[in-house]
Amino acid sequence: MTQHAHHTQTGPRIGIAGAGLGGVTAAGLLQRAGFDVVLFDQAPGFSRLGAGIQFGPNVLKILSHLDGLDRKLTAMSCLPDYWVSRKWDDGTVMAEIPLNAERARYGAPYITIHRGDLHQAMLDCIDPARVRWGHRLVDFTDNGHSVSLDFENGARETVDVLIGSDGINSRVREKIFGAEEAVHTGWVAHRAIIPGAAARALGADVNAKWWSPDRHIVCYYLDRDQDEFYLVTGEPGEWTDRSGQLPSSRAALKAAFEGFHPLVQGYIDATDTVTQWPLKTRDPLPVWSRGRTVLLGDACHPMKPHMAQGAAMAVEDAAVLTRCLAELGTQDLERTFAAYYAARKTRATRVQSVSNANTWLKAPEDPYWCYGDNVYDLKLGT
């Protein structure tokens, strides 16, 4: 790559709204497929947002196509050999499911990592000249041969294709399908990060979920050195606030998990900053595209995080959409986008429904259908 390499991109110009994990993956893969990509995000710049995330072999296989990002992440991440499900009060093991213990079978590792560290590593795979921070998309017009984009900061851009990877409150989806509030599921989640040393001193599992009849808490390390340990819950609860996240407290978390095993109490006692946020969803969309505009990830199929596959589905969408655009072309976008929808709809809907049911890995089962999948083995339809 010479410093002028970006001038040699002669492929169609693709605008991506939303630089989350799905949007960043799409930008990186499309850039490597020869498209003239530009990635827009409303944030003023990168920040180490969020907390923990789990990525299975299904995702790592895709990230290997970003110049070996899979290896870079594996070197940084915690690599749990097993997933453990425990009974809330006495800690009885309900399921112990091999993850990296069967790495050869899966063909790639299973990682847990801080979302911010993951996001930064993914952004590092994209030419920085292609990323436009401080660009909140407010409107767009598809005139049949291009799409003009209007941003809150007054900027205007023209692209051949617009990808909406702008999350559950997607502006792109809203413009296509109309304004509709996301539906609160009746669940809220607390999250906190505690020092890894505190978790190790308590004798923490590397990756576990504690289940009671009406709530749960998931606990795992966020890095190779086990410096940070993450707690994330699912609990019944109302949400009336307009914001997507609110400060909470150790006392509130303690009250929500009263009676849980002493190990869980130890984790909660070690918390400092605790936040809470609502779990929202939307009904499945009948189509994921219109004209020159197409959706991916939470913009078209948001799901509860109970399967830890929401971001994974966005990454898979990005990989399949890139394949469709590269292999089927942009001359007949209706056909290309129909192939993308056909390739993704069944799997995304299955993961969405399993996530929402909140039964994933509670009892012994083989998760190979999810983690063993490889989107590069798909035969793309017409």
ABEGO torsion letter per residue (X at the ends): XBAAAAAABABBBBBBBEABAAAAAAAAAAAAAGBBBBBBBABAEBBBBEBBBBBBAAAAAAAAABGGAAAAAAAABBBBABBBBBBAAAGBBABBBBBAAAAAAAGBBBBBBBAAAAAAAAAAABBAAABBBGBBBABBBBAGABBBBBBAAGBBBBBABBBBAAEAABAAAAAAAEBBBBBBAGBBBBBBBBBAAAAAAAGBBABBBBBBAABBBBBBBABAAGABBBBBBBBBEBBABABABBBBBAAAAAAAABGBBAAAAAAAAABBBBBBBBBBBBBBBABABBEABBBBEAAABBBBAAAGAAAAAAAAAAAAAAAAAAAAEAABAAAAAAAAAAAAAAAAAAAAAAAAAGABGABBBBAAAAAABBAAABBBBX
